[in-house]
Amino acid sequence: MGMAGGFGSVTELVNLCRSGAAGQIELMAKFIGKAGLAGALRAREWETFAKGYNGPDLRKNACHTKNGGGLQALEER
Protein backbone atom coordinates (compact mmCIF):
# COMPACT_ATOMS: atom_id res chain seq x y z
CA MET A 1 0.00 0.00 0.00
CA GLY A 2 2.93 2.32 0.51
CA MET A 3 3.30 5.36 2.66
CA ALA A 4 0.25 7.34 3.74
CA GLY A 5 -2.46 5.06 2.33
CA GLY A 6 -0.97 4.55 -1.12
CA PHE A 7 0.43 8.03 -1.58
CA GLY A 8 4.12 8.65 -2.17
CA SER A 9 4.32 10.84 0.92
CA VAL A 10 2.20 12.54 3.53
CA THR A 11 2.81 15.80 1.66
CA GLU A 12 1.25 14.31 -1.48
CA LEU A 13 -1.85 13.31 0.51
CA VAL A 14 -2.12 16.75 2.12
CA ASN A 15 -1.69 18.51 -1.22
CA LEU A 16 -4.55 16.47 -2.68
CA CYS A 17 -6.76 17.45 0.27
CA ARG A 18 -5.86 21.10 -0.16
CA SER A 19 -6.43 21.07 -3.92
CA GLY A 20 -10.17 21.55 -3.52
CA ALA A 21 -13.38 19.59 -3.54
CA ALA A 22 -12.31 17.31 -6.40
CA GLY A 23 -9.19 16.27 -4.48
CA GLN A 24 -11.17 15.62 -1.32
CA ILE A 25 -13.68 13.51 -3.25
CA GLU A 26 -10.82 11.55 -4.83
CA LEU A 27 -9.36 10.90 -1.38
CA MET A 28 -12.76 9.83 -0.04
CA ALA A 29 -13.24 7.44 -2.98
CA LYS A 30 -9.79 5.93 -2.43
CA PHE A 31 -10.57 5.38 1.25
CA ILE A 32 -13.94 3.76 0.45
CA GLY A 33 -12.23 1.41 -2.00
CA LYS A 34 -9.32 0.49 0.28
CA ALA A 35 -11.62 0.03 3.30
CA GLY A 36 -13.85 -2.38 1.36
CA LEU A 37 -16.92 -0.15 1.71
CA ALA A 38 -17.91 0.18 -1.96
CA GLY A 39 -20.24 -2.82 -1.81
CA ALA A 40 -22.11 -1.48 1.21
CA LEU A 41 -22.40 1.92 -0.46
CA ARG A 42 -23.76 0.44 -3.70
CA ALA A 43 -26.20 -1.76 -1.77
CA ARG A 44 -27.30 1.22 0.32
CA GLU A 45 -26.40 -0.60 3.52
CA TRP A 46 -26.05 2.65 5.42
CA GLU A 47 -25.25 1.23 8.84
CA THR A 48 -22.48 -1.02 7.46
CA PHE A 49 -21.07 1.82 5.38
CA ALA A 50 -21.23 4.34 8.25
CA LYS A 51 -19.56 1.94 10.69
CA GLY A 52 -16.61 1.52 8.31
CA TYR A 53 -16.42 5.18 7.26
CA ASN A 54 -17.34 7.00 10.47
CA GLY A 55 -16.27 4.44 13.07
CA PRO A 56 -18.04 2.59 15.86
CA ASP A 57 -19.70 5.71 17.31
CA LEU A 58 -21.78 6.21 14.16
CA ARG A 59 -25.04 6.25 16.12
CA LYS A 60 -23.87 9.19 18.23
CA ASN A 61 -24.12 11.49 15.20
CA ALA A 62 -26.74 9.41 13.33
CA CYS A 63 -24.31 8.95 10.42
CA HIS A 64 -26.14 5.88 9.16
CA THR A 65 -29.44 7.76 8.79
CA LYS A 66 -27.89 10.93 7.37
CA ASN A 67 -26.18 9.05 4.52
CA GLY A 68 -29.40 7.46 3.30
CA GLY A 69 -31.39 10.65 3.78
CA GLY A 70 -28.85 12.69 1.84
CA LEU A 71 -28.96 10.33 -1.11
CA GLN A 72 -32.75 10.31 -1.10
CA ALA A 73 -32.81 14.14 -1.17
CA LEU A 74 -30.44 14.16 -4.17
CA GLU A 75 -32.52 11.58 -6.02
CA GLU A 76 -35.69 13.62 -5.52
CA ARG A 77 -34.21 16.70 -7.24
C-alpha positions as CSV (number, residue, x, y, z in Angstrom):
1,M,0.0,0.0,0.0
2,G,2.9,2.3,0.5
3,M,3.3,5.4,2.7
4,A,0.2,7.3,3.7
5,G,-2.5,5.1,2.3
6,G,-1.0,4.5,-1.1
7,F,0.4,8.0,-1.6
8,G,4.1,8.7,-2.2
9,S,4.3,10.8,0.9
10,V,2.2,12.5,3.5
11,T,2.8,15.8,1.7
12,E,1.2,14.3,-1.5
13,L,-1.8,13.3,0.5
14,V,-2.1,16.8,2.1
15,N,-1.7,18.5,-1.2
16,L,-4.5,16.5,-2.7
17,C,-6.8,17.4,0.3
18,R,-5.9,21.1,-0.2
19,S,-6.4,21.1,-3.9
20,G,-10.2,21.6,-3.5
21,A,-13.4,19.6,-3.5
22,A,-12.3,17.3,-6.4
23,G,-9.2,16.3,-4.5
24,Q,-11.2,15.6,-1.3
25,I,-13.7,13.5,-3.2
26,E,-10.8,11.5,-4.8
27,L,-9.4,10.9,-1.4
28,M,-12.8,9.8,0.0
29,A,-13.2,7.4,-3.0
30,K,-9.8,5.9,-2.4
31,F,-10.6,5.4,1.3
32,I,-13.9,3.8,0.4
33,G,-12.2,1.4,-2.0
34,K,-9.3,0.5,0.3
35,A,-11.6,0.0,3.3
36,G,-13.8,-2.4,1.4
37,L,-16.9,-0.2,1.7
38,A,-17.9,0.2,-2.0
39,G,-20.2,-2.8,-1.8
40,A,-22.1,-1.5,1.2
41,L,-22.4,1.9,-0.5
42,R,-23.8,0.4,-3.7
43,A,-26.2,-1.8,-1.8
44,R,-27.3,1.2,0.3
45,E,-26.4,-0.6,3.5
46,W,-26.0,2.6,5.4
47,E,-25.2,1.2,8.8
48,T,-22.5,-1.0,7.5
49,F,-21.1,1.8,5.4
50,A,-21.2,4.3,8.2
51,K,-19.6,1.9,10.7
52,G,-16.6,1.5,8.3
53,Y,-16.4,5.2,7.3
54,N,-17.3,7.0,10.5
55,G,-16.3,4.4,13.1
56,P,-18.0,2.6,15.9
57,D,-19.7,5.7,17.3
58,L,-21.8,6.2,14.2
59,R,-25.0,6.3,16.1
60,K,-23.9,9.2,18.2
61,N,-24.1,11.5,15.2
62,A,-26.7,9.4,13.3
63,C,-24.3,9.0,10.4
64,H,-26.1,5.9,9.2
65,T,-29.4,7.8,8.8
66,K,-27.9,10.9,7.4
67,N,-26.2,9.1,4.5
68,G,-29.4,7.5,3.3
69,G,-31.4,10.7,3.8
70,G,-28.8,12.7,1.8
71,L,-29.0,10.3,-1.1
72,Q,-32.7,10.3,-1.1
73,A,-32.8,14.1,-1.2
74,L,-30.4,14.2,-4.2
75,E,-32.5,11.6,-6.0
76,E,-35.7,13.6,-5.5
77,R,-34.2,16.7,-7.2
